[in-house]
Amino acid sequence: THSWDRETIQLVLNLMPKETVLFIADVRINFDTFRNGMTATVNSKTIITVNPDTREASLLFNYVKEAAETGVLEEEEKPEDMPGSITDVYTVNQLKQKALDVPELFFGVIYSFISKFDVDSSVSKVIRTRCTKCKYQVSDDLQSCTNDLCPGRGQGLSAATGFDLFVDLSDHTGTLQGCSLRSPVAEKMLDCTVKEFTSMTDDERTDLKWKYLLERCKIYVKIFPPSKMRTGVKGIILGCSLADPGEVKYLQKH
């Protein structure tokens, strides 16, 4: 192993994912049969600049910062995110404490009340359109994504419209604020499509709100600990339904 290999490894180990921009010059590009794709390999000629003072670096940093704060990049569904595979039960306070003690994402079930559920506010605060390539929020009438760093920049806009709101979850131990609730989880929970929701009257949306607001629910969550770009614990709702009274009573006894 060459000395520059060790130096590069040490440099990478000290970098924070999603919090550092790198400009890398002179890398070797090869097809990696193990990864079944192209990979970049550093060599003795490679120059790595950490957080370069360029417009592109600033755009990239700001985009990732916004993505980290809103959780759009963390929302990507994976097989292990399915509610059926999540069995560990927590209180709100236990979720917060674990996120601080073990700073990595984890999954859990909580039986809590939805204490904030503004599904009856303006449609623009409940339903949003995002570019499918970079998750940036866009308008339906745009011809292309406005994110300068979008992989599909300059091409025809490919966007998806869905529920995209934040709710608060509370129990006797505290409140987990600003949990992300998005399609398709929200559609299943509300038992209506985005199109059906947009055609509802204000009274119908209020009725929908009170079906869950201040009701005890069984909620599957994906929890992210605080980071340099985002203060506080962030929760993403993977599943939500009204809790079975018998199941809650059993948990309270045990």
HELIX and SHEET records of a PDB file:
HELIX    1   1 SER A    3  LEU A   13  1                                  11    
HELIX    2   2 ARG A   55  THR A   70  1                                  16    
HELIX    3   3 PRO A   79  ASP A   81  5                                   3    
HELIX    4   4 PRO A   83  SER A   85  5                                   3    
HELIX    5   5 VAL A   92  ASP A  101  1                                  10    
HELIX    6   6 VAL A  123  VAL A  126  1                                   4    
HELIX    7   7 VAL A  185  LEU A  190  1                                   6    
HELIX    8   8 VAL A  194  THR A  198  1                                   5    
HELIX    9   9 ASP A  202  TYR A  212  1                                  11    
HELIX   10  10 PRO A  245  LYS A  253  1                                   9    
SHEET    1   A 2 LEU A  22  ALA A  25  0                                        
SHEET    2   A 2 ILE A  47  VAL A  50 -1                                        
SHEET    1   B 2 ARG A  28  ASP A  32  0                                        
SHEET    2   B 2 GLY A  37  THR A  41 -1                                        
SHEET    1   C 5 VAL A  89  TYR A  90  0                                        
SHEET    2   C 5 PHE A 106  LYS A 116  1                                        
SHEET    3   C 5 ALA A 159  ASP A 171 -1                                        
SHEET    4   C 5 ILE A 127  CYS A 131 -1                                        
SHEET    5   C 5 GLN A 137  VAL A 138 -1                                        
SHEET    1   D 4 VAL A  89  TYR A  90  0                                        
SHEET    2   D 4 PHE A 106  LYS A 116  1                                        
SHEET    3   D 4 ARG A 216  PHE A 224 -1                                        
SHEET    4   D 4 LYS A 234  LEU A 242 -1                                        
SHEET    1   E 4 VAL A  89  TYR A  90  0                                        
SHEET    2   E 4 PHE A 106  LYS A 116  1                                        
SHEET    3   E 4 ALA A 159  ASP A 171 -1                                        
SHEET    4   E 4 GLY A 174  ARG A 182 -1                                        
END                                                                             
